[in-house]
Amino acid sequence: MLIVFSKRDKFSPPNVKECLVGSKHNDFDQDLQVRLDKWLWAARFYKTRTIARNMIDGGKVHYNGQRSKPSKLVEIGAEIKLRQGFDEKIIIVEQLSERRRGAPEAQALYRETDESLSRREQRSLERQMNAHNPSPDRRPDKKQRRDIIKFRNSND
């Protein structure tokens, strides 16, 4: 039988909630309130909280379809859209955590939508195909630019 005291003094046992939050066996507390920048850092999308905050402020992260602030509290089931380089990921929050853990544990915090995965694969293939397109070694000089302009205007 566990007795929970209303005020905690140094001789009283901790309440159940305090035991769960500090325990190694229950890393993900569902009643936890976590800021968006801290959750993105804990889920290993960004290396530091500062980078996560800058991305949120810069409009690279959308929470439930809207721009938000780094202090926004994350809820389970929320949709987060984030851009990282050329890729755009749409993820659904599955669990909350304030702590940054290893990659396998961090991947348990979210799941990426099927639509997002297929779109990222398609864009990856497009980038690979575009890599084979010839590109000039240097800028066109004045004569070549005039020839290009003349060629473009000849079709009109």
Beta strands, then each sheet from edge to edge (+ up, - down):
strand 1: 61-63
strand 2: 66-67
strand 3: 79-84
strand 4: 87-93
strand 5: 110-112
sheet 1: 2+ 1- 3+ 4- 5+
end
